Amino acid sequence: MRKSEIKMGLYSRIKQRLGAIKQSTDLSRHFGVLVVLCFVGVYGTLRILSPQNEAAQVRFIETRGSESDKELSTAEPLIKNPFSGQEYDNAVRLKEASALGMAVSLSVLSLNTETGRLPGSVTEITRHLERARLLPPGIRYNSGTIVSEQSTFQLAYQREPLSFEVLAIPRSDQGSQLLFRFPLPQSEPNTVLYFETLRDKPFPVALSTTEQLSASGWKIRHWRGDAMSLNSATIDSLKEQSAFLLNAR
């Protein structure tokens, strides 16, 4: 009995020691992990809070940005709008003036159909153009004047014999004065005849003859659509309007 108690006591003490050793081993393992985590945390905190690295990075970004701005500002003068220049602007103004001429001719014929007589003045025609919405796109009636983005237009009109002309005056310092006359004068095949002079020349006397225009410095031009396409449909429309005006005389 005594030996059994002694054995039980020894077993109990050995078990306690083994448990203590195991517990000590587990704590050591966890303690090592905690130490590693602490080192990682301290290192990461130092990296985040380090002022030298952050300042160097910011300076690098700002330097690149200023260089990029300088490169863009240097490249900007090299970029040119292909749809610009005096030739292009004149081509646009030619199309506007010819389109306005066709609109005026439609207005004259429309008023003649409605009232049984030809309009008596330019004012009557311009009011009808606005009321009937015959003005071409980009051209508007503003306080008694017909204008577009690039031109100011003047109309001249007479009932006997029936004829009118459209004068396009450039709104900028560049460009020239353009003059269309309806009915269209005789011209070369597949062209439209118009007159042109410098911007600073005096305005012509309304409905002057070709000889009078030439004597005052106006040049006879044949619109072939050098800068902007003048297709056969446009030529046919202009000549058709001209024929209507001749028949209405």
C-alpha positions as CSV (number, residue, x, y, z in Angstrom):
1,M,0.0,0.0,0.0
2,R,2.8,2.3,0.9
3,K,4.6,1.5,-2.4
4,S,1.5,2.2,-4.4
5,E,1.1,5.6,-2.8
6,I,4.8,6.4,-3.4
7,K,4.4,5.4,-7.1
8,M,1.3,7.5,-7.4
9,G,3.0,10.5,-5.9
10,L,6.0,10.1,-8.3
11,Y,3.6,9.8,-11.3
12,S,1.7,12.8,-10.2
13,R,4.9,14.9,-9.8
14,I,6.3,13.7,-13.2
15,K,3.0,14.6,-14.9
16,Q,3.1,18.0,-13.3
17,R,6.6,18.6,-14.5
18,L,5.8,17.4,-18.0
19,G,2.8,19.8,-18.1
20,A,5.0,22.6,-16.9
21,I,7.6,21.9,-19.5
22,K,5.0,21.8,-22.3
23,Q,3.4,25.0,-21.1
24,S,6.8,26.6,-21.0
25,T,7.5,25.4,-24.5
26,D,4.2,26.9,-25.9
27,L,4.8,30.2,-24.2
28,S,8.2,30.4,-25.7
29,R,6.8,29.8,-29.1
30,H,4.2,32.5,-28.8
31,F,6.7,34.9,-27.4
32,G,8.9,34.5,-30.4
33,V,6.0,35.2,-32.7
34,L,5.1,38.3,-30.8
35,V,8.7,39.5,-30.9
36,V,8.7,39.1,-34.7
37,L,5.4,40.9,-35.1
38,C,6.8,43.8,-33.0
39,F,9.8,44.1,-35.2
40,V,7.7,44.1,-38.3
41,G,5.4,46.7,-36.8
42,V,8.2,49.0,-35.8
43,Y,9.9,48.7,-39.2
44,G,6.6,49.5,-41.0
45,T,5.9,52.5,-38.8
46,L,9.4,53.9,-39.4
47,R,9.0,53.5,-43.2
48,I,5.6,55.3,-43.2
49,L,6.7,58.1,-40.9
50,S,10.1,58.6,-42.5
51,P,10.1,62.3,-43.8
52,Q,13.1,61.9,-46.1
53,N,11.5,59.2,-48.4
54,E,8.3,61.1,-48.7
55,A,9.9,64.4,-49.5
56,A,12.1,62.8,-52.2
57,Q,9.0,61.2,-53.8
58,V,7.1,64.5,-53.9
59,R,9.9,66.4,-55.4
60,F,10.2,63.8,-58.1
61,I,6.6,64.1,-59.1
62,E,6.6,67.9,-59.1
63,T,9.7,67.9,-61.3
64,R,8.1,65.6,-63.8
65,G,4.9,67.7,-63.9
66,S,6.8,70.9,-64.6
67,E,8.7,69.2,-67.4
68,S,5.5,67.9,-68.9
69,D,3.9,71.3,-68.8
70,K,7.0,72.8,-70.6
71,E,6.8,70.1,-73.3
72,L,3.1,70.8,-73.9
73,S,3.6,74.5,-74.0
74,T,6.4,74.0,-76.6
75,A,4.3,71.7,-78.7
76,E,1.1,73.9,-78.7
77,P,2.4,76.4,-81.3
78,L,3.2,73.6,-83.7
79,I,-0.4,72.5,-83.8
80,K,-2.4,74.1,-86.6
81,N,-6.0,73.8,-87.5
82,P,-6.2,72.4,-91.0
83,F,-9.6,74.1,-91.6
84,S,-8.2,77.6,-91.4
85,G,-6.4,80.2,-93.4
86,Q,-7.5,82.9,-95.9
87,E,-8.2,80.5,-98.8
88,Y,-10.4,78.3,-96.7
89,D,-12.3,81.3,-95.2
90,N,-12.8,82.7,-98.7
91,A,-14.2,79.4,-99.9
92,V,-16.7,79.3,-97.0
93,R,-17.7,82.9,-97.7
94,L,-18.2,82.1,-101.4
95,K,-20.6,79.3,-100.5
96,E,-22.4,81.5,-98.0
97,A,-22.8,84.3,-100.5
98,S,-24.0,82.0,-103.3
99,A,-26.5,80.3,-100.9
100,L,-27.8,83.6,-99.9
101,G,-28.2,84.6,-103.5
102,M,-30.4,81.4,-104.1
103,A,-32.4,82.2,-101.0
104,V,-33.1,85.8,-102.3
105,S,-34.1,84.4,-105.7
106,L,-36.6,82.0,-104.0
107,S,-38.0,84.8,-101.9
108,V,-38.5,87.0,-104.9
109,L,-40.3,84.2,-106.8
110,S,-42.3,83.3,-103.7
111,L,-43.5,86.8,-103.1
112,N,-44.4,87.1,-106.8
113,T,-46.5,84.0,-106.6
114,E,-48.2,85.1,-103.3
115,T,-49.0,88.7,-104.3
116,G,-49.0,88.6,-108.1
117,R,-46.2,91.2,-108.2
118,L,-42.5,91.4,-107.7
119,P,-41.2,92.8,-104.3
120,G,-40.7,96.5,-104.3
121,S,-37.6,96.8,-102.1
122,V,-34.7,95.0,-100.3
123,T,-36.5,95.5,-97.0
124,E,-39.5,93.5,-98.2
125,I,-37.2,90.7,-99.4
126,T,-35.1,90.5,-96.1
127,R,-38.3,90.5,-94.0
128,H,-39.7,87.7,-96.1
129,L,-36.4,85.8,-95.9
130,E,-36.6,85.8,-92.1
131,R,-40.4,85.2,-91.9
132,A,-40.3,82.3,-94.4
133,R,-37.1,80.9,-92.8
134,L,-35.2,80.9,-96.1
135,L,-31.9,82.1,-94.7
136,P,-29.2,79.5,-95.2
137,P,-27.6,77.8,-92.2
138,G,-25.1,80.0,-90.4
139,I,-26.6,83.2,-91.8
140,R,-29.0,85.3,-89.7
141,Y,-30.9,88.6,-89.8
142,N,-29.7,90.9,-87.0
143,S,-31.2,94.4,-86.5
144,G,-31.7,95.0,-90.2
145,T,-28.5,93.5,-91.3
146,I,-27.8,90.0,-92.7
147,V,-24.6,88.5,-91.2
148,S,-22.7,85.3,-90.7
149,E,-19.8,84.4,-88.6
150,Q,-17.3,85.6,-91.2
151,S,-19.3,88.1,-93.4
152,T,-21.6,91.0,-93.4
153,F,-23.9,91.0,-96.4
154,Q,-25.4,93.8,-98.4
155,L,-28.2,93.3,-101.0
156,A,-29.0,95.4,-104.0
157,Y,-32.2,94.9,-106.0
158,Q,-34.2,96.3,-108.8
159,R,-37.5,95.3,-110.4
160,E,-37.0,96.5,-113.9
161,P,-35.1,94.7,-115.3
162,L,-35.3,92.1,-112.5
163,S,-31.8,91.7,-111.0
164,F,-30.1,91.7,-107.7
165,E,-26.6,91.3,-106.2
166,V,-25.1,89.9,-103.0
167,L,-22.0,91.7,-101.6
168,A,-20.1,89.8,-98.9
169,I,-17.8,92.0,-96.7
170,P,-15.3,90.2,-94.4
171,R,-15.8,90.9,-90.7
172,S,-12.1,90.4,-90.0
173,D,-9.1,92.3,-91.3
174,Q,-8.3,89.4,-93.6
175,G,-10.2,88.4,-96.7
176,S,-11.7,90.3,-99.6
177,Q,-15.0,91.6,-100.8
178,L,-17.0,89.1,-102.9
179,L,-19.9,90.1,-105.2
180,F,-22.4,87.7,-106.8
181,R,-24.9,89.0,-109.4
182,F,-28.2,87.4,-110.4
183,P,-29.1,86.5,-113.0
184,L,-25.6,85.0,-113.3
185,P,-23.4,86.5,-116.0
186,Q,-22.1,84.3,-118.7
187,S,-19.1,82.3,-117.6
188,E,-16.9,79.4,-118.5
189,P,-18.3,75.9,-118.4
190,N,-18.8,74.3,-114.9
191,T,-17.9,77.6,-113.2
192,V,-19.8,80.4,-111.5
193,L,-18.7,84.0,-112.2
194,Y,-18.3,86.4,-109.4
195,F,-16.3,89.6,-108.6
196,E,-13.6,90.2,-106.0
197,T,-11.6,93.1,-104.7
198,L,-9.6,94.1,-101.6
199,R,-11.2,94.6,-98.3
200,D,-10.3,98.3,-98.1
201,K,-11.7,99.2,-101.5
202,P,-14.9,101.4,-101.5
203,F,-18.2,99.6,-101.9
204,P,-19.4,99.5,-105.5
205,V,-22.3,101.5,-106.8
206,A,-25.3,99.2,-106.6
207,L,-25.9,97.1,-109.8
208,S,-22.9,98.6,-111.6
209,T,-22.1,97.2,-115.0
210,T,-19.2,94.7,-115.5
211,E,-17.2,97.5,-117.2
212,Q,-17.8,99.9,-114.2
213,L,-16.8,97.2,-111.7
214,S,-13.6,96.5,-113.6
215,A,-12.8,100.2,-113.9
216,S,-13.1,100.6,-110.1
217,G,-10.7,97.7,-109.4
218,W,-12.9,94.7,-109.2
219,K,-11.6,91.5,-110.6
220,I,-13.7,88.9,-112.5
221,R,-13.3,85.5,-111.0
222,H,-14.5,82.0,-112.1
223,W,-15.4,79.9,-109.1
224,R,-14.0,76.4,-109.7
225,G,-13.9,75.3,-106.1
226,D,-10.2,75.4,-105.6
227,A,-10.3,75.4,-101.8
228,M,-13.7,73.9,-101.4
229,S,-15.6,71.6,-103.7
230,L,-18.0,73.2,-106.0
231,N,-20.0,70.3,-107.3
232,S,-22.3,70.1,-110.3
233,A,-25.4,70.2,-108.1
234,T,-24.4,73.6,-106.7
235,I,-23.7,74.9,-110.2
236,D,-27.0,73.5,-111.5
237,S,-29.0,75.1,-108.6
238,L,-27.4,78.5,-109.2
239,K,-28.1,78.4,-112.9
240,E,-31.6,77.2,-112.4
241,Q,-32.3,80.1,-110.1
242,S,-30.8,82.4,-112.7
243,A,-33.1,81.0,-115.4
244,F,-36.1,81.6,-113.2
245,L,-35.2,85.2,-112.7
246,L,-34.7,85.7,-116.4
247,N,-38.2,84.2,-117.1
248,A,-39.8,86.4,-114.4
249,R,-38.7,89.6,-116.1
